Amino acid sequence: MSTASHVASLTKGMEHMRPYVSVDPSSTPKPVDSSKSIYGVPDGIVNPVPRPPHRSHSPSNNQKRSDPFQFGSRYLEEGDNIYEFNAWDHVEVDEAFKDFAEEQYRRQREVPVSDFDKKRITSDPAKPWNIFYNNNSVNFFKNRKWLFQEFPCLKAATAEPTLTSPIDARSSLQEHARPNTIVELGAGAGNTAFPLLAANKNPSLFIHALDFSPKAVDLIRSHTEYDQKYIQADTWDVASAALPSSIAPGSIDIVILVFIFSALAPAQWDQALSNIHKMLKPGGEVLFRDYGKGDLAQVRFKSGRWLEEGFYARGDGTRVYFFEQDELGRLWSGQDLQTQDQGDKDSAESQEAADEAERQRKPTGPHFEVVDLGTDRRMLVNRKRQLKMYRCWLQGRFRKPLNP
């Protein structure tokens, strides 16, 4: 292979990131201090359990995960050929990438979205999504069949009724009261709703597909599998002041919230959580997945996209927030995020002040039980273009208490 073939192919917009996302497959690993992390993977994962070469080809290591929050078992270890697979699990970013990311965040803050663009983007957040769905047909989107693996309660909800239909052991839903009413928020073109219906054997299942883009709702209603006996699509903003007329308070078993919460401005979170809490039955659950801080999508933002800390405007006018795990835990458990943020600032001046803020912090919003919450870090490898891409997602299950 010629030397030129080792050069990563980058778009003009990503050229400034070359040292941090490119990999030279001809390079050999340097000796690594065993007391430190290896290839960005935490010590606890790599040591003290050694894994033999080609372990990922072993049938015993290719079994389906029993724990949906395990997030894979393909670990990158010293001496591995990075191009053997397209993705590696649990890969923490290396120090060079961390430093580069922090420098990117600093530059993003220095040149935020202009006041004119900020007003235009925030005044009608549904408009860019209408344009997006108008420009992309239903076939553009991939069906989210992976939801059944990540959230086993969906299998129970769509299973054929029996006297002993199993429910996830950690779920509070009673054994014989299987979930049969699901709300998907940010339903888009129906790439969650229709796979659920295709797999469904539960005659009492009903799905409310809600999106604040009228164009997205039109796409769902025009789908060949759209049947109002099992699904109803409506336009609704999760940050609205009231529930949609089609949903009564305390009537929903499961709320699916996948890559939607990040589209809301932080100022909208409280109202959105209040609406979700209100529509759920006691014991009902929220199935959550969204972007995490440090995801490549955040790091690659250039100037003129920063709206506020962690919150950005994409080139098409849609918005996206990148969460931290602790932040989500506090948010869904009803703790005061504003108090937490202030406590973080005070801690730089006085540790005692931060400790006092922690003691005085009380739940202020709707309270959910955090059943599961984890960070899914992966390194995706583009073998053809010789790139490594650090991705970070957060996944959670949040339950409305039986006695809220």
C-alpha positions in Angstrom: 0.0 0.0 0.0 1.4 3.4 -0.9 2.0 6.1 1.7 -0.7 8.2 0.1 -3.3 5.5 0.9 -2.6 6.0 4.6 -3.8 9.6 4.5 -7.3 10.0 5.9 -9.9 11.4 3.5 -11.6 14.4 5.2 -14.1 17.0 4.1 -12.9 20.6 4.0 -15.1 21.3 7.1 -13.3 18.6 9.2 -9.7 19.2 8.0 -8.9 21.1 11.3 -9.7 17.9 13.2 -7.3 15.6 11.2 -4.9 14.9 14.1 -7.7 13.9 16.4 -9.9 11.7 14.2 -7.4 10.0 11.8 -5.5 6.8 12.4 -2.4 5.5 10.7 -2.9 1.7 10.3 0.8 1.2 9.6 1.8 2.5 13.0 2.6 0.2 15.9 1.5 0.8 19.5 4.1 2.3 21.7 4.9 0.7 25.1 2.2 1.7 27.6 2.5 2.2 31.3 0.3 -0.6 32.7 -0.8 1.6 35.5 -2.5 3.9 33.1 -5.3 3.5 30.6 -4.6 1.7 27.3 -6.0 3.2 24.1 -8.3 5.3 26.2 -10.0 2.3 27.8 -10.2 2.6 31.6 -7.9 0.3 33.5 -10.8 -1.5 35.2 -12.0 -2.8 31.8 -8.6 -3.9 30.4 -7.1 -5.3 33.5 -6.8 -7.5 35.4 -8.9 -9.8 33.0 -6.7 -10.5 29.9 -8.5 -11.3 26.7 -7.0 -13.5 24.0 -6.5 -12.3 20.4 -9.6 -12.4 18.2 -11.8 -12.8 21.3 -14.6 -11.0 19.5 -14.8 -13.8 17.0 -15.6 -16.3 19.8 -19.2 -17.5 19.7 -19.4 -17.1 23.4 -18.6 -13.4 23.0 -21.2 -12.9 20.2 -24.2 -13.8 22.2 -27.0 -11.3 22.5 -26.6 -9.1 25.6 -28.7 -10.0 28.6 -28.3 -6.6 30.1 -29.4 -3.9 27.7 -27.2 -1.3 29.6 -24.0 -3.3 29.0 -23.5 -1.5 25.7 -21.5 -4.2 24.0 -18.4 -6.2 24.9 -15.9 -5.4 22.1 -13.1 -3.8 24.0 -10.1 -2.2 22.3 -6.9 -3.5 23.9 -3.2 -3.1 23.4 -2.0 -4.7 20.2 -5.5 -4.9 18.6 -5.8 -4.0 14.9 -8.1 -1.0 15.1 -9.4 -1.8 11.6 -10.5 -5.3 12.5 -14.0 -4.0 13.3 -16.1 -1.0 12.4 -16.8 -0.2 16.1 -15.3 -0.7 19.5 -17.3 -0.4 22.8 -16.5 1.5 26.0 -13.7 3.5 24.4 -12.9 6.6 26.4 -11.4 9.5 24.4 -7.7 9.9 24.7 -6.1 12.9 26.3 -5.2 14.6 23.0 -8.9 14.5 22.0 -10.0 15.7 25.4 -7.7 18.7 25.2 -8.8 19.4 21.6 -12.5 19.2 22.6 -12.1 21.7 25.4 -10.3 24.0 23.1 -13.2 23.6 20.6 -15.8 24.4 23.4 -13.8 27.6 24.2 -13.8 28.8 20.7 -17.5 28.0 20.3 -18.4 30.1 23.3 -16.3 33.0 21.9 -18.4 33.2 18.7 -22.0 32.3 19.6 -25.1 32.4 17.4 -25.9 36.0 16.4 -28.8 37.7 18.1 -30.6 37.8 14.8 -30.2 34.1 14.1 -31.0 33.2 17.8 -34.3 35.0 17.6 -35.1 33.5 14.2 -34.3 29.9 15.5 -36.1 30.2 18.8 -39.2 32.0 17.6 -40.4 29.1 15.5 -38.4 25.9 16.3 -40.9 23.7 14.4 -40.1 25.4 11.1 -36.7 23.9 10.4 -38.1 20.4 11.3 -41.0 20.9 8.8 -38.4 21.8 6.1 -36.3 18.8 7.2 -39.2 16.3 6.8 -40.3 18.0 3.6 -36.9 17.3 2.1 -36.6 13.8 3.3 -39.0 11.0 2.4 -40.0 8.1 4.7 -37.3 5.9 3.1 -34.6 8.3 4.3 -34.9 7.1 7.9 -33.9 3.8 9.3 -36.3 1.8 11.5 -35.3 1.6 15.1 -35.5 -2.2 15.5 -32.7 -1.9 18.1 -35.2 -0.5 20.7 -36.3 -4.0 21.5 -32.8 -4.9 22.6 -32.2 -1.8 24.6 -35.7 -1.7 26.2 -37.0 -5.2 26.9 -40.3 -3.8 28.2 -41.3 -3.1 24.6 -41.1 -6.9 23.9 -43.6 -7.4 26.8 -45.9 -4.6 25.5 -46.1 -6.2 22.0 -46.1 -9.9 23.1 -49.1 -12.2 22.6 -51.2 -12.1 25.8 -50.8 -15.0 28.1 -51.6 -15.6 31.8 -47.9 -15.3 32.6 -46.4 -12.9 30.0 -43.0 -11.9 31.5 -42.2 -8.3 32.4 -38.7 -7.0 32.9 -37.9 -8.0 36.5 -36.9 -4.4 37.4 -40.2 -2.9 36.1 -42.9 -2.0 38.5 -45.7 -2.8 36.0 -47.8 -5.6 37.5 -47.5 -9.0 35.9 -51.0 -9.2 34.5 -51.4 -5.5 33.7 -49.1 -5.5 30.7 -48.5 -2.1 29.1 -50.7 -1.5 26.2 -50.7 2.3 25.6 -47.5 3.9 24.4 -46.7 7.5 23.5 -43.8 8.3 21.3 -42.7 11.9 21.5 -40.9 13.2 18.5 -42.3 10.4 16.4 -40.8 11.8 13.2 -41.6 9.6 10.1 -42.8 6.7 12.3 -39.5 4.7 12.4 -40.2 3.6 15.9 -44.0 3.3 15.8 -44.3 1.1 12.7 -41.6 -1.4 13.7 -43.5 -1.8 17.0 -46.7 -2.4 15.2 -45.1 -4.8 12.8 -43.8 -6.9 15.7 -47.0 -6.5 17.7 -49.1 -9.5 18.8 -51.0 -7.7 21.5 -54.5 -6.8 20.3 -54.9 -4.1 22.9 -51.7 -2.2 22.1 -52.3 1.4 21.0 -49.6 4.0 20.1 -49.9 7.8 20.2 -47.3 9.1 17.7 -46.7 12.8 18.6 -44.5 15.4 16.9 -44.5 19.1 16.8 -43.8 19.1 13.1 -47.1 18.9 11.1 -45.1 17.6 8.1 -43.8 14.7 10.2 -47.4 13.9 11.3 -48.5 13.9 7.7 -45.7 11.4 6.8 -47.0 9.0 9.5 -50.7 9.4 8.5 -49.8 8.7 4.8 -47.9 5.5 5.7 -49.4 2.3 4.2 -49.5 0.7 7.7 -51.2 3.6 9.4 -54.4 2.2 11.0 -56.3 4.3 13.5 -57.3 1.2 15.3 -53.8 0.9 16.6 -52.1 4.2 16.1 -53.0 7.9 16.1 -50.6 10.6 15.0 -51.1 14.2 16.2 -49.2 17.4 16.2 -48.1 18.4 19.8 -45.2 20.1 21.4 -44.0 18.3 24.6 -43.3 21.7 26.1 -46.9 22.9 25.7 -48.9 24.1 28.6 -51.4 21.3 28.4 -51.6 17.6 27.3 -53.0 16.8 23.9 -56.8 16.3 23.8 -56.3 12.7 22.8 -54.4 11.8 26.0 -56.0 11.7 29.5 -53.8 12.3 32.6 -52.5 9.0 34.0 -53.4 6.9 31.0 -50.0 6.0 29.5 -47.9 3.0 30.2 -44.7 3.8 28.3 -43.3 7.1 26.9 -40.5 6.7 24.3 -38.2 9.7 24.2 -35.4 9.0 21.8 -33.2 11.8 20.5 -35.9 14.3 21.2 -35.2 15.9 24.6 -32.0 17.3 23.2 -34.0 19.4 20.7 -35.6 21.3 23.6 -34.1 24.5 25.1 -33.1 24.0 28.8 -35.8 26.5 29.7 -38.4 24.1 28.3 -37.3 21.0 30.3 -39.4 21.6 33.4 -42.7 21.9 31.4 -41.8 18.9 29.3 -41.1 16.7 32.4 -44.3 17.9 34.0 -46.3 16.8 30.9 -44.6 13.5 30.7 -45.2 12.9 34.4 -48.8 13.9 34.1 -49.7 11.6 31.2 -48.0 8.5 32.7 -49.8 6.0 34.9 -48.2 5.4 38.3 -45.4 2.9 37.6 -45.3 3.9 34.0 -41.9 4.3 32.4 -39.9 6.6 30.1 -37.5 5.1 27.7 -34.7 7.6 27.0 -31.7 7.8 24.6 -30.0 11.0 23.5 -26.6 12.7 22.9 -23.9 12.9 25.5 -21.3 15.6 26.1 -18.2 15.0 24.1 -19.9 13.3 21.2 -18.2 14.1 17.9 -21.3 15.9 16.7 -20.7 18.5 19.5 -16.9 18.8 19.1 -17.1 19.4 15.4 -19.4 22.5 15.7 -17.6 25.6 14.5 -18.3 29.3 15.3 -21.7 30.8 15.1 -23.5 27.6 16.4 -23.3 28.0 20.2 -26.6 29.0 21.8 -25.8 28.4 25.5 -23.7 25.9 27.4 -24.1 22.5 25.8 -26.8 23.8 23.4 -26.3 24.4 19.7 -28.0 25.3 16.5 -27.3 23.1 13.5 -26.8 24.5 10.0 -30.4 23.7 9.1 -31.8 25.6 12.1 -32.6 22.6 14.3 -31.3 22.6 17.8 -29.4 20.0 19.9 -28.2 19.7 23.5 -25.5 17.4 24.8 -26.2 16.0 28.2 -23.9 14.7 31.1 -25.0 11.6 33.0 -25.1 13.3 36.4 -27.1 16.2 34.9 -29.8 13.8 33.6 -29.9 12.0 36.9 -30.6 15.2 38.8 -33.1 16.4 36.2 -35.3 13.3 36.2 -35.1 12.7 39.9 -36.5 16.2 40.4 -33.5 17.9 41.9 -32.9 21.6 41.4 -30.4 21.9 38.5 -30.1 25.7 39.0 -29.0 25.2 42.6 -26.5 22.5 41.4 -25.0 24.8 38.9 -24.7 27.6 41.4 -23.1 25.2 43.9 -20.5 24.2 41.3 -19.6 27.9 40.9 -19.4 28.5 44.6 -17.2 25.5 45.1 -14.4 27.3 43.4 -14.6 29.9 46.2 -15.6 27.9 49.1 -15.9 24.1 49.5 -18.1 24.8 52.6 -20.5 26.8 50.5 -20.8 24.0 48.0 -21.4 21.4 50.7 -24.2 23.6 52.2 -25.8 24.0 48.8 -25.8 20.2 48.5 -27.4 19.7 51.9 -30.1 22.3 51.1 -31.0 21.0 47.7 -34.5 19.6 47.5 -36.6 18.1 44.7 -38.3 20.9 42.9 -39.8 19.3 39.8 -41.7 16.1 38.9 -40.1 13.2 40.5 -39.1 10.1 38.6 -37.3 7.0 39.9 -34.0 6.5 37.9 -34.3 2.8 37.1 -31.3 2.7 34.7 -28.9 5.4 33.5 -25.7 4.8 31.6 -23.3 6.3 29.1 -22.7 4.4 25.8 -19.3 5.3 24.5 -18.1 3.9 21.2 -15.4 4.5 18.7 -16.6 4.1 15.2 -14.0 3.3 12.5 -14.2 4.3 8.9 -11.8 1.8 7.4 -12.0 3.3 3.9 -11.4 6.9 4.9 -9.2 5.8 7.9 -11.0 7.8 10.5 -11.9 7.2 14.1 -15.0 8.8 15.5 -15.8 9.1 19.2 -19.5 8.9 19.8 -21.3 9.3 23.1 -24.9 8.6 23.9 -26.8 8.5 27.2 -29.6 5.9 27.8 -32.0 5.7 30.7 -35.2 4.3 32.1 -37.2 6.6 34.4 -40.3 5.5 36.3 -43.2 7.5 37.7 -43.5 6.3 41.3 -46.5 4.2 42.3 -47.3 6.8 45.0 -46.3 10.0 43.3 
